[in-house]
Every structure is written in structure tokens, then in C-alpha cells.
């Protein structure tokens, strides 16, 4: 039976001019998660991310750590409003 892995984006840049980017900690979190998943021997058939920059960046950093990672696809089913709107 297959599995679905849901991963929340890494820490965003709270308080920055553009909140929709990963902080340096968020980048490290994403790389560490990808490294952990690679060590488990995880093989993915498909990879999807949300349309926010921090979501896609997290996904790319995780996938870069995996052997034979699939192409990342962006899912545009829902886009939340900006907290500044």
C-alpha cells in the first residue's frame, strides 16, 4: 500500500518585509528533513507543493536531498489571502 507524506513548510521570515520566504532556520529545517528522509531510503513517486514561495522552496530543498527525486509540481487548488490584505 502506498503512503502520503505531508510536510509543512520550514520557518518563514517572520517580521521581514516579505514574510513568504524561508528564514535561514527554515532552510536548515528543510535540508535536515530531506537528509533524514534520504537516510530512511524513501523513494517518492510524485511531489506536490502549494503555490506559496516558502512552500515550494521547502519542497525543493527536501527533494534535493533525495536520490532520484521526482519533479516538483505546484498545486493551485487554494491560495490563502496575504495577512496584509
C-alpha positions as CSV (number, residue, x, y, z in Angstrom):
1,X,0.0,0.0,0.0
2,X,1.2,3.5,-0.8
3,X,1.9,6.3,1.6
4,X,1.2,10.0,1.6
5,X,3.8,12.3,3.3
6,X,2.5,15.8,4.3
7,X,5.3,18.3,5.1
8,X,4.6,21.7,6.4
9,X,6.9,24.5,5.1
10,X,10.0,25.5,7.1
11,X,10.1,28.5,9.3
12,X,9.2,31.7,7.4
13,X,10.8,35.0,7.8
14,X,8.5,36.5,10.4
15,X,8.9,40.3,10.7
16,X,10.7,40.5,7.3
17,X,9.4,42.8,4.6
18,X,8.4,39.6,2.6
19,X,7.1,37.0,5.0
20,X,6.7,34.4,2.2
21,X,10.3,33.3,2.2
22,X,12.1,30.8,4.4
23,X,14.3,32.1,7.1
24,X,17.8,30.6,7.4
25,X,16.4,28.3,10.1
26,X,13.6,27.3,7.7
27,X,16.2,26.4,5.0
28,X,18.2,24.3,7.5
29,X,15.0,22.6,8.7
30,X,14.1,21.6,5.1
31,X,17.6,20.3,4.3
32,X,17.7,18.3,7.6
33,X,14.3,16.8,6.9
34,X,15.3,15.8,3.3
35,X,18.5,14.3,4.7
36,X,16.6,12.3,7.2
37,X,14.1,11.0,4.6
38,X,17.1,10.1,2.3
39,X,18.6,8.1,5.2
40,X,15.4,6.1,5.5
41,X,15.7,5.1,1.8
42,X,12.4,6.9,0.9
43,X,11.6,6.9,-2.8
44,X,8.8,9.3,-3.9
45,X,6.7,8.7,-7.0
46,X,5.3,12.3,-7.0
47,X,5.9,15.6,-5.3
48,X,3.4,18.4,-4.9
49,X,3.7,21.8,-3.2
50,X,1.5,24.7,-2.5
51,X,1.8,27.9,-4.5
52,X,3.4,30.0,-1.8
53,X,7.1,30.7,-2.3
54,X,8.0,29.2,1.2
55,X,6.1,26.0,0.4
56,X,7.8,25.4,-2.9
57,X,11.3,26.4,-1.5
58,X,10.8,23.9,1.3
59,X,9.8,21.2,-1.1
60,X,12.8,21.9,-3.4
61,X,15.3,21.7,-0.5
62,X,13.8,18.5,0.7
63,X,13.8,16.9,-2.7
64,X,17.4,18.0,-3.4
65,X,18.5,15.6,-0.6
66,X,16.8,12.6,-2.1
67,X,18.2,10.2,-4.6
68,X,16.1,10.1,-7.8
69,X,13.6,12.7,-6.6
70,X,10.6,13.3,-8.8
71,X,9.9,16.6,-10.5
72,X,8.1,19.1,-8.2
73,X,4.6,20.1,-9.3
74,X,2.7,23.2,-7.9
75,X,-0.8,22.6,-6.7
76,X,-3.0,25.7,-7.3
77,X,-6.2,24.4,-5.6
78,X,-6.1,27.1,-2.9
79,X,-4.3,30.3,-2.3
80,X,-4.8,32.0,1.0
81,X,-5.0,35.8,1.2
82,X,-2.0,37.7,2.3
83,X,-2.1,38.5,6.0
84,X,-1.6,42.2,5.0
85,X,-4.8,42.2,2.8
